[in-house]
C-alpha cells in the first residue's frame, strides 16, 4: 500500500467529500478535440473567404513586380556557399 503525506491525505479526503476531480474519459477528451477541430476549421474557412484589402493587394503586386524586375535585370551570381556576406561583397 502506498503511504501518503499528511497534506496529500487531506486533499484526497476533500476530493472524496466534494465529489472530487475525476480523470476525464477518452470519450470526453475525443469529443472536446473533435469540437475544437470543427471550430478551428470553421474559423479558418471564414478567414480564407474574406476579401484582401485593396491597399494590401496593390502592395503585393508592387512587391512582385519589383522582385521580377530585379531578377530579370540582375541574375544572381554563383558564389560558393561557404562565403560569408562580407566576403561576397569584397569579391
N, C-alpha and C positions, 0 to 999 in steps of 0.2 A: 504494500500500500504506500502511496506517495504521502510524504509529510509536507504540510503546508505551513508557511509562516503565519503568525497571528494576523497580519494585515490581509493576507490572502483569504483566510477563513472568513473574515468579516465581509469581504467583497462577495465571496461565494454565497454567504448567508443572505446578504442583501439581494443578490440576484434571484435566489430561490424564493424569497418572500415577495419581491416585487414583480415576479414574472420573469425576471432576468433577461439577459440578452442571449438569444439563441443564434447559432450559426445559420446563415441563410442556406437554403437547399439549392441544389444545382438548378432546379426548375426556376426558382426565383432569380438567380443570377442570369440564367439564359434569357428569361423574359425581359429583364432590365437591359441586357445587352441588345436584344432584338429591338426594343423600343428606342434605345439610344441610337442604334444604327439607322432605324427608319427616320428618326428626326434629323439626323445628320445628312442623310441622303436628300430629304425634302429641302433642308436649308441650302445644300449645295445646288440642287436643281433650280431653286428660286434665284440664287445668286448668279448662276450661269445664264439665266434667261434675261437678266437686267441689261438694259442698253448701256453701251460705253459712252461716257460723256464726250461731246464734240471736241472740247479742248484736248482731252487725252488722246482721242483718235488722231487729231491733227499733229500733236506732238510725236506720236508713234510713227506717223507717216514721214515727218521731217527727219526723225532719227534714222529710219530705214533708208531714206534717200541719201542721207549723209554717209551712212555706212557703205552703201552700194557705190557711191561716187568715189569714196576713198579706196575701196578695194579694186575698182576698175583703174584708177589713176596710179596707184602705187601698190603693186603686188608685194606681198611680204617676202623679205629676203630670207634665204635659207641660212640659218645660224645654228651652230651646234647647241644642243640642249643644255650642255654644261656651262655655257657662258652666262654670266650674270648680266643684269640690265646695264650696269656701269660699263662692263667690258664690251657690250654690244654698241653702246654709244661711242666708245673710243675707236672701235673697228672701222 
